[in-house]
Amino acid sequence: MLIWGAVSGLLVGLLSSFFGVGGGVVAVPIMYTLFSGITTKTVIASSLGMICMNSVINLTVRAKNKEFPKMALALPMGIGVIIGGQIGGHLALFLQAYIVKKIFGVSLVLVLLRLIFFKSEKIEGHDYEPPKGMGTIVKSSAIGLFGGVLAGLTGLGGGIIFVPALMVVFKMPFSKIPLYSNVAMFFGTLSALSSFIFVEDLAVVSNFYPEYQIGHWNVFISTLFVLGSIVTAPVGAQLSRVCPPGLSRKLFGTLIFLVIIRIFMS
């Protein structure tokens, strides 16, 4: 069980650093399978904790490569995702699981359709500068808010929303997207995670290493997945810089499609 958790972290790290998604699409179903005794809230919280730590790892790798986000876009997006994470985290404590899954599934269908029919301009290149002005503030805040709500509701981090939104709304080159997506995921998951940690009445405690349980968050499970991610995060970051943009879009579209199938068949 422990070995499979760490091995799964290898895939999570590759996905999070290459696409800019949190890896929750892989981690959440694996957590349900490997740790059958834990609650849904513990799975969501542990996934959020894992994504938050993975975002720090990915941003550290980017910083070593002299890659830093532009605050004109990152700041309003970060504020939006913090607010959204609080909303989503609190909603997840009350909404039934199947409602959350259907909302997320429908959202992904819309994202996939937009991605398919979006005709990109020549946006690839390393000299990209995000637009400035009130329009950028409003749009980036809205993206952060929506992604943060979904992160808190599902434990998937919000990257599955941030990536296509940055691509379509801001015409951002794919090589730049993981940087901004990881910034948003860090603040969003940290915000949402606080809703699961600071709980007054914790009726059910996980039977898997309960001594490492903080509220609904099982720190041991999150750390187990992160150990594998440390190995593959630099590899994913390098691949995201050299992979042809067209291929990256197709791979990401395939990832969304597979997630949609799993949501509606589960």
ABEGO torsion letter per residue (X at the ends): XAAAAAAAAAAAAAAAAAAGBAGAAAAAAAAAAABAABBAAAAAAAAAAAAAAAAAAAAAAAAAAGBBBBAAAAAAAAAAAAAAAAAAAAAAAABBAAAAAAAAAAAAAAAAAAAAABBBBBABEAABBBBBEAAAAAAAAAAAAAAAAAAAAAGAGGAAAAAAAAAAAAGBBAAAAAAAAAAAAAAAAAAAAAAAABBABBABBBABGAAABBEABBAAAAAAAAAAAAAAAAAAAAAAAABBAAAAAAAAAAAAAAAAAAAAAX
